[in-house]
Amino acid sequence: MEDEDCNHSSQCHSWSKKEIDILLELVIENKNLLEGKYGLLVTEANKRKNGRRLWQP
């Protein structure tokens, strides 16, 4: 079954409710981590924002 927005040279994926629920759960968990709801999370973006780098590659 093809979606109207799909072109004929590519396959389209129809998302199941279970897949959508899993993706939504991951998005919410990621948002909570970035907001620090599960403790301090030091990201590269936060280190640059604070003007310091704790880890040098």
Biopython code that builds the backbone (N, CA, C, O; Angstrom):
import numpy as np
from Bio.PDB.StructureBuilder import StructureBuilder

atoms = [
    (1, "MET", "N", (0.844, -1.180, 0.000)),
    (1, "MET", "CA", (0.000, 0.000, 0.000)),
    (1, "MET", "C", (0.891, 1.245, 0.000)),
    (1, "MET", "O", (1.767, 1.380, 0.855)),
    (2, "GLU", "N", (0.675, 2.141, -0.940)),
    (2, "GLU", "CA", (1.501, 3.332, -1.035)),
    (2, "GLU", "C", (0.762, 4.551, -0.506)),
    (2, "GLU", "O", (-0.452, 4.685, -0.664)),
    (3, "ASP", "N", (1.506, 5.412, 0.110)),
    (3, "ASP", "CA", (0.980, 6.677, 0.604)),
    (3, "ASP", "C", (0.973, 7.682, -0.548)),
    (3, "ASP", "O", (1.785, 7.564, -1.466)),
    (4, "GLU", "N", (0.085, 8.655, -0.518)),
    (4, "GLU", "CA", (0.003, 9.641, -1.599)),
    (4, "GLU", "C", (1.273, 10.465, -1.728)),
    (4, "GLU", "O", (1.625, 10.882, -2.831)),
    (5, "ASP", "N", (1.979, 10.710, -0.606)),
    (5, "ASP", "CA", (3.182, 11.536, -0.628)),
    (5, "ASP", "C", (4.422, 10.757, -1.049)),
    (5, "ASP", "O", (5.489, 11.352, -1.203)),
    (6, "CYS", "N", (4.315, 9.459, -1.238)),
    (6, "CYS", "CA", (5.460, 8.629, -1.586)),
    (6, "CYS", "C", (5.660, 8.630, -3.092)),
    (6, "CYS", "O", (4.703, 8.593, -3.864)),
    (7, "ASN", "N", (6.935, 8.674, -3.495)),
    (7, "ASN", "CA", (7.163, 8.512, -4.923)),
    (7, "ASN", "C", (7.369, 7.029, -5.214)),
    (7, "ASN", "O", (7.572, 6.235, -4.295)),
    (8, "HIS", "N", (7.317, 6.664, -6.461)),
    (8, "HIS", "CA", (7.332, 5.252, -6.835)),
    (8, "HIS", "C", (8.703, 4.612, -6.686)),
    (8, "HIS", "O", (8.796, 3.385, -6.647)),
    (9, "SER", "N", (9.770, 5.400, -6.602)),
    (9, "SER", "CA", (11.105, 4.818, -6.517)),
    (9, "SER", "C", (11.534, 4.531, -5.080)),
    (9, "SER", "O", (12.597, 3.947, -4.866)),
    (10, "SER", "N", (10.740, 4.924, -4.101)),
    (10, "SER", "CA", (11.113, 4.661, -2.708)),
    (10, "SER", "C", (10.006, 3.905, -2.006)),
    (10, "SER", "O", (8.839, 3.979, -2.391)),
    (11, "GLN", "N", (10.386, 3.182, -0.980)),
    (11, "GLN", "CA", (9.392, 2.465, -0.198)),
    (11, "GLN", "C", (8.909, 3.370, 0.916)),
    (11, "GLN", "O", (9.684, 4.151, 1.469)),
    (12, "CYS", "N", (7.650, 3.269, 1.242)),
    (12, "CYS", "CA", (7.083, 4.054, 2.329)),
    (12, "CYS", "C", (6.785, 3.137, 3.498)),
    (12, "CYS", "O", (6.396, 1.982, 3.322)),
    (13, "HIS", "N", (6.972, 3.666, 4.679)),
    (13, "HIS", "CA", (6.735, 2.878, 5.882)),
    (13, "HIS", "C", (5.481, 3.391, 6.561)),
    (13, "HIS", "O", (5.336, 4.588, 6.809)),
    (14, "SER", "N", (4.597, 2.491, 6.851)),
    (14, "SER", "CA", (3.398, 2.830, 7.593)),
    (14, "SER", "C", (3.676, 2.489, 9.053)),
    (14, "SER", "O", (3.899, 1.325, 9.386)),
    (15, "TRP", "N", (3.663, 3.488, 9.921)),
    (15, "TRP", "CA", (4.027, 3.294, 11.320)),
    (15, "TRP", "C", (2.878, 2.647, 12.086)),
    (15, "TRP", "O", (1.727, 3.071, 11.982)),
    (16, "SER", "N", (3.209, 1.618, 12.852)),
    (16, "SER", "CA", (2.205, 0.976, 13.699)),
    (16, "SER", "C", (2.058, 1.785, 14.987)),
    (16, "SER", "O", (2.926, 2.591, 15.321)),
    (17, "LYS", "N", (0.976, 1.570, 15.696)),
    (17, "LYS", "CA", (0.760, 2.260, 16.971)),
    (17, "LYS", "C", (1.887, 1.935, 17.942)),
    (17, "LYS", "O", (2.346, 2.811, 18.675)),
    (18, "LYS", "N", (2.336, 0.686, 17.954)),
    (18, "LYS", "CA", (3.421, 0.273, 18.856)),
    (18, "LYS", "C", (4.705, 1.035, 18.532)),
    (18, "LYS", "O", (5.387, 1.506, 19.441)),
    (19, "GLU", "N", (5.040, 1.162, 17.247)),
    (19, "GLU", "CA", (6.243, 1.894, 16.844)),
    (19, "GLU", "C", (6.144, 3.365, 17.232)),
    (19, "GLU", "O", (7.110, 3.948, 17.723)),
    (20, "ILE", "N", (4.987, 3.958, 17.014)),
    (20, "ILE", "CA", (4.783, 5.364, 17.376)),
    (20, "ILE", "C", (4.917, 5.546, 18.881)),
    (20, "ILE", "O", (5.536, 6.509, 19.333)),
    (21, "ASP", "N", (4.343, 4.630, 19.667)),
    (21, "ASP", "CA", (4.441, 4.704, 21.127)),
    (21, "ASP", "C", (5.889, 4.596, 21.593)),
    (21, "ASP", "O", (6.300, 5.312, 22.506)),
    (22, "ILE", "N", (6.670, 3.702, 20.972)),
    (22, "ILE", "CA", (8.080, 3.547, 21.335)),
    (22, "ILE", "C", (8.849, 4.824, 21.022)),
    (22, "ILE", "O", (9.632, 5.298, 21.845)),
    (23, "LEU", "N", (8.628, 5.379, 19.835)),
    (23, "LEU", "CA", (9.314, 6.619, 19.466)),
    (23, "LEU", "C", (8.935, 7.762, 20.398)),
    (23, "LEU", "O", (9.797, 8.539, 20.808)),
    (24, "LEU", "N", (7.664, 7.871, 20.732)),
    (24, "LEU", "CA", (7.206, 8.919, 21.635)),
    (24, "LEU", "C", (7.851, 8.768, 23.007)),
    (24, "LEU", "O", (8.267, 9.758, 23.610)),
    (25, "GLU", "N", (7.936, 7.546, 23.500)),
    (25, "GLU", "CA", (8.565, 7.289, 24.793)),
    (25, "GLU", "C", (10.040, 7.698, 24.773)),
    (25, "GLU", "O", (10.537, 8.282, 25.736)),
    (26, "LEU", "N", (10.735, 7.391, 23.679)),
    (26, "LEU", "CA", (12.141, 7.771, 23.560)),
    (26, "LEU", "C", (12.313, 9.284, 23.498)),
    (26, "LEU", "O", (13.237, 9.828, 24.104)),
    (27, "VAL", "N", (11.443, 9.959, 22.781)),
    (27, "VAL", "CA", (11.510, 11.418, 22.690)),
    (27, "VAL", "C", (11.301, 12.046, 24.062)),
    (27, "VAL", "O", (12.030, 12.961, 24.444)),
    (28, "ILE", "N", (10.311, 11.560, 24.802)),
    (28, "ILE", "CA", (10.033, 12.099, 26.135)),
    (28, "ILE", "C", (11.202, 11.826, 27.071)),
    (28, "ILE", "O", (11.595, 12.706, 27.837)),
    (29, "GLU", "N", (11.766, 10.615, 27.023)),
    (29, "GLU", "CA", (12.908, 10.278, 27.873)),
    (29, "GLU", "C", (14.105, 11.163, 27.541)),
    (29, "GLU", "O", (14.789, 11.648, 28.442)),
    (30, "ASN", "N", (14.357, 11.375, 26.258)),
    (30, "ASN", "CA", (15.462, 12.230, 25.840)),
    (30, "ASN", "C", (15.252, 13.661, 26.316)),
    (30, "ASN", "O", (16.188, 14.300, 26.795)),
    (31, "LYS", "N", (14.034, 14.165, 26.189)),
    (31, "LYS", "CA", (13.718, 15.520, 26.646)),
    (31, "LYS", "C", (13.958, 15.643, 28.146)),
    (31, "LYS", "O", (14.536, 16.629, 28.604)),
    (32, "ASN", "N", (13.517, 14.643, 28.915)),
    (32, "ASN", "CA", (13.723, 14.665, 30.358)),
    (32, "ASN", "C", (15.204, 14.631, 30.712)),
    (32, "ASN", "O", (15.636, 15.319, 31.637)),
    (33, "LEU", "N", (15.984, 13.836, 29.985)),
    (33, "LEU", "CA", (17.423, 13.783, 30.238)),
    (33, "LEU", "C", (18.066, 15.136, 29.971)),
    (33, "LEU", "O", (18.881, 15.610, 30.763)),
    (34, "LEU", "N", (17.699, 15.752, 28.861)),
    (34, "LEU", "CA", (18.284, 17.043, 28.509)),
    (34, "LEU", "C", (17.884, 18.132, 29.489)),
    (34, "LEU", "O", (18.641, 19.079, 29.703)),
    (35, "GLU", "N", (16.709, 18.012, 30.086)),
    (35, "GLU", "CA", (16.257, 18.990, 31.071)),
    (35, "GLU", "C", (16.803, 18.686, 32.462)),
    (35, "GLU", "O", (16.544, 19.440, 33.399)),
    (36, "GLY", "N", (17.545, 17.605, 32.612)),
    (36, "GLY", "CA", (18.162, 17.281, 33.885)),
    (36, "GLY", "C", (17.238, 16.657, 34.907)),
    (36, "GLY", "O", (17.514, 16.723, 36.105)),
    (37, "LYS", "N", (16.149, 16.054, 34.464)),
    (37, "LYS", "CA", (15.197, 15.475, 35.410)),
    (37, "LYS", "C", (15.723, 14.205, 36.059)),
    (37, "LYS", "O", (15.184, 13.765, 37.075)),
    (38, "TYR", "N", (16.768, 13.606, 35.491)),
    (38, "TYR", "CA", (17.333, 12.384, 36.059)),
    (38, "TYR", "C", (18.751, 12.636, 36.551)),
    (38, "TYR", "O", (19.564, 11.711, 36.575)),
    (39, "GLY", "N", (19.059, 13.841, 36.937)),
    (39, "GLY", "CA", (20.402, 14.172, 37.402)),
    (39, "GLY", "C", (21.141, 14.987, 36.357)),
    (39, "GLY", "O", (20.601, 15.299, 35.296)),
    (40, "LEU", "N", (22.380, 15.327, 36.669)),
    (40, "LEU", "CA", (23.194, 16.176, 35.812)),
    (40, "LEU", "C", (23.609, 15.431, 34.552)),
    (40, "LEU", "O", (24.165, 14.335, 34.626)),
    (41, "LEU", "N", (23.347, 16.010, 33.431)),
    (41, "LEU", "CA", (23.764, 15.453, 32.158)),
    (41, "LEU", "C", (24.634, 16.498, 31.476)),
    (41, "LEU", "O", (24.155, 17.577, 31.124)),
    (42, "VAL", "N", (25.894, 16.185, 31.291)),
    (42, "VAL", "CA", (26.816, 17.126, 30.664)),
    (42, "VAL", "C", (26.932, 16.762, 29.196)),
    (42, "VAL", "O", (27.456, 15.704, 28.848)),
    (43, "THR", "N", (26.446, 17.633, 28.349)),
    (43, "THR", "CA", (26.529, 17.407, 26.912)),
    (43, "THR", "C", (27.588, 18.318, 26.323)),
    (43, "THR", "O", (27.991, 19.300, 26.947)),
    (44, "GLU", "N", (28.035, 17.995, 25.131)),
    (44, "GLU", "CA", (29.005, 18.851, 24.447)),
    (44, "GLU", "C", (28.449, 20.258, 24.270)),
    (44, "GLU", "O", (29.180, 21.236, 24.422)),
    (45, "ALA", "N", (27.169, 20.367, 23.951)),
    (45, "ALA", "CA", (26.552, 21.685, 23.766)),
    (45, "ALA", "C", (26.571, 22.474, 25.072)),
    (45, "ALA", "O", (26.852, 23.672, 25.065)),
    (46, "ASN", "N", (26.275, 21.817, 26.193)),
    (46, "ASN", "CA", (26.296, 22.506, 27.480)),
    (46, "ASN", "C", (27.703, 22.939, 27.852)),
    (46, "ASN", "O", (27.889, 24.018, 28.414)),
    (47, "LYS", "N", (28.702, 22.107, 27.544)),
    (47, "LYS", "CA", (30.088, 22.473, 27.850)),
    (47, "LYS", "C", (30.498, 23.699, 27.041)),
    (47, "LYS", "O", (31.142, 24.604, 27.570)),
    (48, "ARG", "N", (30.129, 23.732, 25.759)),
    (48, "ARG", "CA", (30.464, 24.895, 24.932)),
    (48, "ARG", "C", (29.721, 26.124, 25.430)),
    (48, "ARG", "O", (30.277, 27.223, 25.452)),
    (49, "LYS", "N", (28.477, 25.944, 25.828)),
    (49, "LYS", "CA", (27.665, 27.054, 26.324)),
    (49, "LYS", "C", (28.297, 27.666, 27.569)),
    (49, "LYS", "O", (28.273, 28.884, 27.745)),
    (50, "ASN", "N", (28.856, 26.832, 28.425)),
    (50, "ASN", "CA", (29.482, 27.305, 29.656)),
    (50, "ASN", "C", (30.925, 27.742, 29.443)),
    (50, "ASN", "O", (31.580, 28.184, 30.387)),
    (51, "GLY", "N", (31.428, 27.628, 28.224)),
    (51, "GLY", "CA", (32.767, 28.093, 27.913)),
    (51, "GLY", "C", (33.874, 27.195, 28.441)),
    (51, "GLY", "O", (35.001, 27.651, 28.637)),
    (52, "ARG", "N", (33.572, 25.950, 28.671)),
    (52, "ARG", "CA", (34.604, 25.039, 29.165)),
    (52, "ARG", "C", (34.454, 23.698, 28.477)),
    (52, "ARG", "O", (33.360, 23.306, 28.070)),
    (53, "ARG", "N", (35.542, 23.023, 28.361)),
    (53, "ARG", "CA", (35.533, 21.664, 27.812)),
    (53, "ARG", "C", (36.199, 20.762, 28.827)),
    (53, "ARG", "O", (37.367, 20.954, 29.166)),
    (54, "LEU", "N", (35.465, 19.784, 29.309)),
    (54, "LEU", "CA", (36.004, 18.863, 30.298)),
    (54, "LEU", "C", (36.778, 17.726, 29.650)),
    (54, "LEU", "O", (37.640, 17.112, 30.278)),
    (55, "TRP", "N", (36.465, 17.453, 28.394)),
    (55, "TRP", "CA", (37.088, 16.337, 27.696)),
    (55, "TRP", "C", (37.653, 16.832, 26.387)),
    (55, "TRP", "O", (36.954, 17.473, 25.602)),
    (56, "GLN", "N", (38.914, 16.537, 26.149)),
    (56, "GLN", "CA", (39.546, 16.924, 24.896)),
    (56, "GLN", "C", (39.755, 15.675, 24.053)),
    (56, "GLN", "O", (40.345, 14.707, 24.532)),
    (57, "PRO", "N", (39.286, 15.674, 22.810)),
    (57, "PRO", "CA", (39.457, 14.483, 21.952)),
    (57, "PRO", "C", (40.906, 14.260, 21.577)),
    (57, "PRO", "O", (41.220, 13.308, 20.864)),
]
sb = StructureBuilder()
sb.init_structure("model")
sb.init_model(0)
sb.init_chain("A")
sb.init_seg("    ")
for serial, (resi, resn, name, xyz) in enumerate(atoms, 1):
    if name == "N":
        sb.init_residue(resn, " ", resi, " ")
    sb.init_atom(name, np.array(xyz, "f"), 0.0, 1.0, " ", f" {name:<3s}", serial, name[0])
structure = sb.get_structure()
